[in-house]
Amino acid sequence: MNARKLFILPLLLSTVALSACDTGVQHMGTTEYGVRFRKLPTFMGGGLGSADSVAHPLQTVVVFPWETVRRFDTAPQYLSWGKGMGDAAGGSTQLVQDEDVYTRAKDGNEAALKLTVRYRIKPDPASLVKLVQNVAETEDEVRNLVIAVVRSEVRSYMNQLKTPEFRDDKKRNETVDEVLQAAQRHLGPLGIEVEAVNLKQYRFVRPLPDGGEDTRYQDRLREIQEMEQDIEGERSRIETVRAKKQKEYSEAESLYNARVSEAKGYKEQSVFQGNSYYTARSNEAKAIVAEGNAEVAGLTKQISALSGKGGQAMLRLEVAKQLAKANPRFVAMNQGSGGAAVDLSKTDLNQLIGQLGIVEGLVGQPPRAQNNPEKSQKDETPVAQTQSAGN
């Protein structure tokens, strides 16, 4: 037992001497985790600690002389390829290299890609222990691993695109997503999460031995792109003019339809009024015709009646009515047969009525007596003259 202690004591002293720089107190950052490693023989508990011994963010740990702490920042990290890409993400991006990632399209054209990758070390104690044990002991080693995997996957997937497919935004973005998924499949099980792969720019250029680039193909593509933009602008202008004219046409068509509807309304109203007026006048004409027919029928019947045996009696009655209405003193009777002969004969009205057989009650007044023959003689001449003048 004493021999064993004598063996362990020098070993401990040598360990302290070799690791004095790591001895002390360490304070973890807000996103830092620490994995303990004991630099001791295995039988003395050396090697990586368990997940329970991993230091968490903002935790203060005491580091013994025989221990070291592998510190890993689990905040998102940014890597970029290509000149001018180091200023991305607010200046926190680590520029891998000034040169772009060169690949080749499926039809042979060489392409230069500017990329940005966002990744992080998974903040899980068990995953961190596994990462240190199997993959990397420092953040730089993790960074180099991510660079190698992403560069390889970018070249593998992007060279499956043909030159026209590079210019197709949908196809190009789908291929970048495939790169991301492939990187996640490789690095995810190791405790490294690749969160995004962004293709910032692509150019069809060929590197030259002197360090320059042959951009003739890219320049030609740029000219074609500018012409396509001009064509698209002209198409947009044409569509704008077409839409404007279509709007004007629709407005004119609406006005035309409104005017046609208004004219139809006026026409229908006029037709209705005309039909109503025609119907009213037709009914009025029918009533007049019916009344005339009735009057004609009555006159026809009256003529028939007058043409019969009772016609003379009715004539006498009508003459009596007219004479009673006029109330003349004498009437003049034309006894001549020629048109030029004038032969007047005076007849006493009372005598005429008596001869016609009209009773006094039919006239409505008693007959006036002829008590004064002289006065009658005086009145005879004017009446006769009046009736003669009337004839």
Buried (B, 14 or more C-beta within 10 A) or exposed (E): EEEEEEEEEEEEEEBEEEBEEBBEEBEBBEBBBBBBBBBBEEEEEBEBBEBEBBBEBEBEBEBBBBBBBBBBBBEBBBBBBBEEBBEBBEEEBEBBEEEBBBBEBEEEBBBBBBBBBBBBBBBBBEBBBBBBEEBBBEBEEBBEBBBEBBBBBBBEBBBEBBBEBBBEEEEBEEBBEBBBEBBBEBBEEBBBBBEEBBBBEBBBBBBEEEEEBEBEBBEEBEEEEEEEEEEEEEEEEEEEEEEEEEEEEEEEEEEEEEEEEEEEEEEEEEEEEEEEEEEEEEEEEEEEEEEEEEEEEEEEEEEEEBEEEEBEEEEBBEBBEEBBEEEBBBBBEEEEEEEEEEEBEBBBBBEBBEEBEBEEEEBEEEEEEEEEEEEBEEEBEEBBBBBEEEE
